[in-house]
Amino acid sequence: MGEHPVRVDIDLLSGQWYAQQPFEQWAWMREHAPVYWDAKNEVWGVTRYHDVLAIEKDAAAFNSHRSPRPHGNPLPMMISMDDPAHTRRRKLVNKGFTPRRVREHEQTIRQICSSIIDNVAPKGECDFVWDIAAPLPLLLIADMLGFPPESYHDLLEWSDDLIRGTTVDDPAAAEKAMLAGIAFRQFQLGVIADRRSKPPQDDLVSILCYAEIDGERLDDESIIQESLLILIGGDETSRHVITDGMLALMANPSQRAIFRDNLDTGVEELLRWVSPIKNMSRTITDDIEVGGQQLHAGDQLMLFYPSANRDAEVFDHADELDVTRDPNPHLAFGFGPHFCLGASLARVELRVMFDELLRRVPDIELAGDPLPRRASNFISGPEAMPVAFTPAAA
């Protein structure tokens, strides 16, 4: 393994470590130990852009058959599969995310955004996380999946509990996550039974029930797992880009002033800046050298997207927000065979929400400090964010 610098303030599996936003530690790792060995957790951390990109492209050498979390067990969903199973599953689920379907959702997204802002505009203040950022992705994903409105509160709670349970240093959160998974499974079994009893409909659960590739259809358990992945992936990630994205714009008034005239590049920059998925895990299939370190078959490594997206070798002035940045080859959605299936939908969500916010509550500002960030080693963001603005009519 050779000489390898170590820092006591680096703990790649600690939820608290991510809650403090360890950009300084990632910068140190990129310079001194771009492939960092965390002996306590027995995992490698990959921090440079080109290393992360190369690993994402090479699913044969760096596979996903285990959990997307280090040292986890394989999950019965496509995020934890390699080819050929991954491609077959992805083709089936992709039937709900075609370009036509994404375009059709834009009007629904704008209606949801308008309704969300209507609810808070007359008040002149709100909690940005739970009153604005959280409802949009949850309501959209629930609508796409065809879930009844009365289930929305439970879905939000289950999604939140499941993400909190990904950290290794909170047994109580892990138990709540297990209970949330059980509750979602029972709920989803009822929805699936309803869809199978009816002719094909236009919602995503019905599409998953009837989608077919080479004579293969998804069974109930597979639909449960893939819809859970869609719920968590679509809910939590967009929520945190909206929240941390607005936080960045409020901290950079000059960038905020030109954002509405640069929505497309601006959204890409917020994705780079926030990088809501903090990491994904891969398992090494054969001995290989990465970033000057000798890695061995069976080793686990973590790909750090926030670090890759601040790599000065790729991004000029990488630590500065630039909503006109172009090109912007960020890795917020990953790359290669596991590139985020909902990337196009997420881009539409973000573009519409920020367009509506900056048009209708243009003077929105912080009204207090954001609460501490969620202690999760997977997806982390502020737990609350009080804001104020000039009251406006609904």
VEXKE-443113 format. One line per field, with one value per residue (C-alpha): x, y, z; residue number from 1. Coordinates in nm, 3 decimals. Example, Ala and Ser with C-alpha at 12.3 -4.5 7.8 and 13.67 -1.06 7.14 Angstrom:
REM residues 2
X = c(1.230; 1.367)
Y = c(-0.450; -0.106)
Z = c(0.780; 0.714)
num = c(1; 2)
REM end
This chain:
REM residues 394
X = c(0.000; 0.304; 0.322; -0.024; -0.097; -0.371; -0.588; -0.779; -1.062; -1.159; -1.429; -1.583; -1.883; -1.976; -2.298; -2.168; -1.863; -2.087; -2.310; -2.013; -1.964; -1.604; -1.490; -1.158; -1.086; -1.182; -0.948; -0.668; -0.741; -0.734; -0.389; -0.225; -0.418; -0.658; -0.735; -0.756; -0.753; -0.985; -0.847; -1.117; -1.394; -1.187; -1.287; -1.112; -1.225; -1.180; -1.177; -1.040; -1.269; -1.087; -1.053; -1.424; -1.518; -1.296; -1.443; -1.799; -1.726; -1.571; -1.849; -1.654; -1.361; -1.569; -1.903; -2.226; -2.347; -2.330; -2.524; -2.455; -2.344; -2.004; -2.010; -2.382; -2.564; -2.687; -3.021; -3.293; -3.297; -3.106; -2.877; -2.723; -2.701; -2.445; -2.500; -2.679; -2.938; -2.889; -2.957; -3.270; -3.411; -3.319; -3.493; -3.813; -3.810; -3.700; -4.044; -4.169; -3.893; -3.894; -3.832; -4.200; -4.313; -4.068; -4.203; -4.558; -4.473; -4.357; -4.708; -4.775; -4.446; -4.535; -4.880; -4.725; -4.469; -4.739; -4.954; -4.660; -4.576; -4.945; -4.950; -4.664; -4.662; -4.921; -4.740; -4.410; -4.215; -4.184; -3.951; -3.795; -3.706; -4.046; -4.279; -4.112; -3.829; -3.968; -4.323; -4.230; -4.032; -4.252; -4.577; -4.438; -4.303; -4.620; -4.829; -4.612; -4.637; -5.013; -5.024; -5.338; -5.303; -5.386; -5.062; -4.832; -4.754; -4.657; -4.443; -4.250; -4.193; -4.085; -3.846; -3.691; -3.654; -3.497; -3.227; -3.154; -3.104; -2.815; -2.565; -2.375; -2.359; -2.729; -2.898; -3.230; -3.237; -3.158; -3.458; -3.690; -3.561; -3.641; -3.996; -4.036; -3.929; -4.183; -4.461; -4.382; -4.376; -4.722; -4.858; -4.706; -4.835; -5.186; -5.118; -4.969; -5.264; -5.498; -5.304; -5.283; -5.661; -5.720; -5.624; -5.294; -5.306; -5.073; -4.911; -4.564; -4.673; -4.909; -4.632; -4.400; -4.669; -4.720; -4.375; -4.217; -3.872; -3.812; -4.111; -3.993; -4.203; -4.126; -4.266; -4.427; -4.109; -3.910; -4.175; -4.168; -3.791; -3.774; -4.057; -3.886; -3.565; -3.761; -3.928; -3.607; -3.392; -3.647; -3.754; -3.441; -3.200; -3.416; -3.515; -3.154; -3.056; -3.349; -3.256; -2.878; -2.915; -3.127; -2.886; -2.602; -2.796; -2.883; -2.514; -2.413; -2.639; -2.455; -2.512; -2.872; -2.930; -2.839; -2.975; -3.323; -3.166; -2.941; -3.171; -3.026; -2.660; -2.764; -2.936; -2.629; -2.411; -2.639; -2.621; -2.240; -2.234; -2.466; -2.396; -2.682; -2.561; -2.241; -2.103; -2.170; -1.988; -1.822; -1.653; -1.323; -1.332; -0.956; -0.630; -0.585; -0.399; -0.597; -0.445; -0.110; -0.259; -0.268; -0.622; -0.725; -1.019; -1.298; -1.192; -1.469; -1.435; -1.649; -1.682; -1.704; -1.909; -1.891; -1.512; -1.491; -1.716; -1.474; -1.163; -0.960; -0.810; -1.152; -1.339; -1.190; -1.244; -1.400; -1.484; -1.680; -2.047; -2.084; -2.435; -2.305; -2.044; -2.024; -1.916; -2.001; -1.931; -2.031; -2.090; -2.390; -2.591; -2.303; -2.188; -2.181; -2.431; -2.566; -2.622; -2.930; -3.245; -3.439; -3.179; -3.395; -3.694; -3.483; -3.352; -3.707; -3.809; -3.520; -3.560; -3.932; -3.908; -3.631; -3.804; -4.123; -3.946; -3.736; -4.035; -4.287; -4.076; -3.771; -3.648; -3.645; -3.371; -3.264; -3.457; -3.226; -2.957; -3.037; -3.069; -2.786; -2.751; -2.879; -2.621; -2.621; -2.330; -2.536; -2.757; -2.725; -2.880; -3.026; -3.300; -3.481; -3.419; -3.628; -3.676; -3.868; -3.988; -4.233; -4.583; -4.749; -5.094; -5.160)
Y = c(0.000; 0.223; 0.554; 0.688; 1.012; 0.992; 1.252; 1.188; 1.420; 1.198; 0.937; 0.826; 0.649; 0.899; 1.087; 1.372; 1.402; 1.477; 1.709; 1.942; 1.966; 1.841; 2.040; 2.125; 1.757; 1.662; 1.932; 1.793; 1.441; 1.550; 1.701; 1.456; 1.126; 1.124; 0.758; 0.764; 0.456; 0.486; 0.210; 0.246; 0.174; -0.041; 0.157; 0.365; 0.720; 0.846; 1.224; 1.338; 1.396; 1.183; 0.888; 0.901; 0.927; 0.634; 0.414; 0.507; 0.404; 0.068; -0.139; -0.461; -0.365; -0.169; -0.337; -0.252; -0.596; -0.502; -0.224; 0.135; 0.181; 0.038; -0.308; -0.339; -0.642; -0.664; -0.494; -0.628; -0.307; -0.193; 0.041; -0.277; -0.475; -0.527; -0.633; -0.813; -0.790; -0.414; -0.338; -0.556; -0.394; -0.043; -0.091; -0.189; 0.100; 0.347; 0.311; 0.557; 0.812; 0.854; 1.208; 1.230; 1.149; 1.398; 1.673; 1.583; 1.635; 1.996; 2.141; 1.932; 2.052; 2.418; 2.366; 2.206; 2.487; 2.751; 2.583; 2.554; 2.923; 3.019; 2.855; 3.065; 3.389; 3.580; 3.494; 3.660; 3.387; 3.009; 2.718; 2.683; 2.314; 2.179; 2.440; 2.477; 2.235; 1.910; 1.917; 1.952; 1.630; 1.431; 1.547; 1.493; 1.144; 1.043; 1.174; 0.988; 0.665; 0.708; 0.711; 0.859; 1.209; 1.079; 0.879; 1.179; 1.247; 0.884; 0.877; 1.185; 1.037; 0.697; 0.857; 1.072; 0.782; 0.557; 0.811; 0.882; 0.509; 0.492; 0.623; 0.370; 0.562; 0.592; 0.264; 0.439; 0.578; 0.233; 0.086; 0.360; 0.296; -0.073; 0.005; 0.258; -0.004; -0.254; 0.006; 0.114; -0.248; -0.317; 0.002; -0.069; -0.426; -0.283; -0.037; -0.311; -0.542; -0.262; -0.194; -0.561; -0.591; -0.316; -0.249; -0.060; 0.300; 0.595; 0.604; 0.463; 0.169; 0.052; 0.095; -0.115; -0.381; -0.418; -0.328; -0.614; -0.672; -0.997; -1.156; -1.058; -0.861; -0.736; -0.933; -0.761; -0.752; -0.596; -0.327; -0.251; -0.209; 0.000; 0.230; 0.273; 0.369; 0.617; 0.765; 0.812; 0.910; 1.158; 1.303; 1.352; 1.463; 1.735; 1.862; 1.926; 2.087; 2.327; 2.406; 2.429; 2.588; 2.870; 2.903; 2.949; 3.208; 3.406; 3.404; 3.522; 3.817; 3.891; 3.534; 3.540; 3.860; 3.692; 3.345; 3.392; 3.487; 3.181; 2.911; 2.619; 2.684; 2.802; 2.473; 2.279; 2.494; 2.437; 2.063; 2.085; 2.307; 2.095; 1.742; 1.596; 1.234; 1.254; 0.919; 0.577; 0.256; 0.014; -0.324; -0.404; -0.724; -0.772; -0.621; -0.278; 0.049; 0.370; 0.710; 0.557; 0.312; -0.066; -0.191; -0.554; -0.769; -0.736; -0.392; -0.137; 0.222; 0.534; 0.782; 1.137; 1.343; 1.673; 1.645; 1.554; 1.851; 2.090; 1.953; 2.249; 2.026; 2.027; 2.336; 2.686; 2.867; 2.545; 2.691; 2.980; 2.972; 3.068; 3.028; 3.097; 2.819; 2.645; 2.377; 2.217; 1.841; 1.780; 1.432; 1.509; 1.244; 0.999; 0.864; 0.544; 0.259; 0.385; 0.745; 0.875; 0.761; 1.068; 1.330; 1.494; 1.511; 1.660; 1.930; 2.030; 2.038; 2.265; 2.498; 2.548; 2.584; 2.845; 3.029; 3.050; 3.140; 3.421; 3.560; 3.550; 3.603; 3.779; 3.927; 3.599; 3.600; 3.402; 3.490; 3.300; 3.037; 2.708; 2.426; 2.170; 1.947; 1.591; 1.345; 1.100; 0.951; 0.939; 1.248; 1.546; 1.892; 2.150; 2.020; 2.355; 2.699; 2.999; 3.259; 3.585; 3.785; 4.059; 3.909; 3.856; 3.752; 3.385)
Z = c(0.000; 0.044; 0.227; 0.284; 0.470; 0.731; 0.902; 1.222; 1.111; 0.815; 0.879; 0.551; 0.707; 0.977; 0.917; 1.132; 0.906; 0.606; 0.809; 0.860; 0.480; 0.462; 0.159; 0.325; 0.390; 0.033; -0.101; 0.116; -0.006; -0.372; -0.319; -0.079; -0.095; -0.393; -0.324; 0.054; 0.277; 0.577; 0.796; 1.062; 0.811; 0.570; 0.265; -0.001; -0.082; -0.440; -0.467; -0.806; -1.102; -1.359; -1.121; -1.033; -1.401; -1.503; -1.230; -1.325; -1.683; -1.591; -1.437; -1.502; -1.280; -1.027; -0.987; -0.808; -0.704; -0.338; -0.175; -0.287; 0.075; 0.179; 0.337; 0.272; 0.138; -0.223; -0.280; -0.512; -0.718; -1.025; -0.830; -0.684; -1.009; -1.284; -1.642; -1.788; -1.505; -1.469; -1.836; -1.844; -1.531; -1.645; -1.982; -1.804; -1.556; -1.825; -1.988; -1.727; -1.797; -2.174; -2.312; -2.407; -2.054; -1.903; -2.133; -2.036; -1.667; -1.708; -1.681; -1.370; -1.220; -1.281; -1.128; -0.818; -0.786; -0.823; -0.559; -0.317; -0.352; -0.327; 0.016; 0.154; -0.051; 0.158; 0.484; 0.398; 0.575; 0.588; 0.648; 0.306; 0.348; 0.450; 0.300; -0.041; -0.120; 0.019; -0.125; -0.496; -0.555; -0.319; -0.481; -0.830; -0.766; -0.582; -0.872; -1.125; -0.929; -0.907; -0.526; -0.364; -0.210; 0.136; 0.129; 0.071; 0.437; 0.496; 0.180; 0.292; 0.637; 0.498; 0.252; 0.523; 0.767; 0.505; 0.420; 0.786; 0.833; 0.585; 0.838; 1.049; 1.377; 1.466; 1.571; 1.640; 1.284; 1.147; 1.332; 1.203; 0.852; 0.883; 0.999; 0.717; 0.462; 0.600; 0.594; 0.238; 0.122; 0.264; 0.113; -0.227; -0.237; -0.217; -0.500; -0.719; -0.659; -0.762; -1.086; -1.180; -1.142; -1.401; -1.763; -1.810; -1.688; -1.733; -1.389; -1.325; -1.107; -1.381; -1.639; -1.422; -1.383; -1.757; -1.899; -2.088; -2.242; -2.433; -2.263; -1.914; -1.668; -1.320; -1.026; -0.727; -0.518; -0.803; -0.852; -0.478; -0.485; -0.800; -0.695; -0.357; -0.540; -0.753; -0.443; -0.244; -0.542; -0.673; -0.339; -0.133; -0.405; -0.562; -0.217; -0.122; -0.454; -0.416; -0.054; -0.084; -0.427; -0.286; 0.006; -0.245; -0.445; -0.131; -0.034; -0.385; -0.478; -0.803; -0.923; -0.811; -1.009; -1.338; -1.262; -1.414; -1.749; -1.734; -1.600; -1.792; -1.710; -1.364; -1.283; -1.396; -1.171; -0.871; -0.937; -0.941; -0.635; -0.422; -0.554; -0.347; -0.364; -0.158; -0.268; -0.413; -0.332; -0.574; -0.521; -0.696; -0.901; -0.955; -0.833; -0.991; -0.941; -0.899; -0.826; -0.736; -0.487; -0.528; -0.468; -0.436; -0.540; -0.286; -0.167; -0.134; -0.246; -0.231; -0.518; -0.383; -0.629; -0.432; -0.435; -0.805; -0.883; -0.705; -0.880; -1.012; -1.281; -1.451; -1.326; -1.339; -1.009; -0.882; -0.539; -0.689; -0.788; -1.156; -1.295; -1.647; -1.630; -1.967; -2.026; -1.694; -1.705; -1.344; -1.206; -0.984; -1.171; -1.189; -1.523; -1.723; -1.689; -1.357; -1.472; -1.291; -1.469; -1.352; -1.450; -1.717; -1.485; -1.205; -1.439; -1.530; -1.162; -1.071; -1.367; -1.308; -0.928; -0.940; -1.222; -1.015; -0.690; -0.835; -1.020; -0.736; -0.422; -0.570; -0.241; -0.046; 0.219; 0.523; 0.838; 1.071; 1.056; 0.882; 1.132; 1.150; 0.848; 0.847; 0.976; 0.686; 0.494; 0.174; 0.125; 0.358; 0.374; 0.615; 0.841; 0.823; 0.672; 0.786; 0.511; 0.474; 0.176; 0.085; 0.119; -0.216; -0.331; -0.390)
num = c(1; 2; 3; 4; 5; 6; 7; 8; 9; 10; 11; 12; 13; 14; 15; 16; 17; 18; 19; 20; 21; 22; 23; 24; 25; 26; 27; 28; 29; 30; 31; 32; 33; 34; 35; 36; 37; 38; 39; 40; 41; 42; 43; 44; 45; 46; 47; 48; 49; 50; 51; 52; 53; 54; 55; 56; 57; 58; 59; 60; 61; 62; 63; 64; 65; 66; 67; 68; 69; 70; 71; 72; 73; 74; 75; 76; 77; 78; 79; 80; 81; 82; 83; 84; 85; 86; 87; 88; 89; 90; 91; 92; 93; 94; 95; 96; 97; 98; 99; 100; 101; 102; 103; 104; 105; 106; 107; 108; 109; 110; 111; 112; 113; 114; 115; 116; 117; 118; 119; 120; 121; 122; 123; 124; 125; 126; 127; 128; 129; 130; 131; 132; 133; 134; 135; 136; 137; 138; 139; 140; 141; 142; 143; 144; 145; 146; 147; 148; 149; 150; 151; 152; 153; 154; 155; 156; 157; 158; 159; 160; 161; 162; 163; 164; 165; 166; 167; 168; 169; 170; 171; 172; 173; 174; 175; 176; 177; 178; 179; 180; 181; 182; 183; 184; 185; 186; 187; 188; 189; 190; 191; 192; 193; 194; 195; 196; 197; 198; 199; 200; 201; 202; 203; 204; 205; 206; 207; 208; 209; 210; 211; 212; 213; 214; 215; 216; 217; 218; 219; 220; 221; 222; 223; 224; 225; 226; 227; 228; 229; 230; 231; 232; 233; 234; 235; 236; 237; 238; 239; 240; 241; 242; 243; 244; 245; 246; 247; 248; 249; 250; 251; 252; 253; 254; 255; 256; 257; 258; 259; 260; 261; 262; 263; 264; 265; 266; 267; 268; 269; 270; 271; 272; 273; 274; 275; 276; 277; 278; 279; 280; 281; 282; 283; 284; 285; 286; 287; 288; 289; 290; 291; 292; 293; 294; 295; 296; 297; 298; 299; 300; 301; 302; 303; 304; 305; 306; 307; 308; 309; 310; 311; 312; 313; 314; 315; 316; 317; 318; 319; 320; 321; 322; 323; 324; 325; 326; 327; 328; 329; 330; 331; 332; 333; 334; 335; 336; 337; 338; 339; 340; 341; 342; 343; 344; 345; 346; 347; 348; 349; 350; 351; 352; 353; 354; 355; 356; 357; 358; 359; 360; 361; 362; 363; 364; 365; 366; 367; 368; 369; 370; 371; 372; 373; 374; 375; 376; 377; 378; 379; 380; 381; 382; 383; 384; 385; 386; 387; 388; 389; 390; 391; 392; 393; 394)
REM end
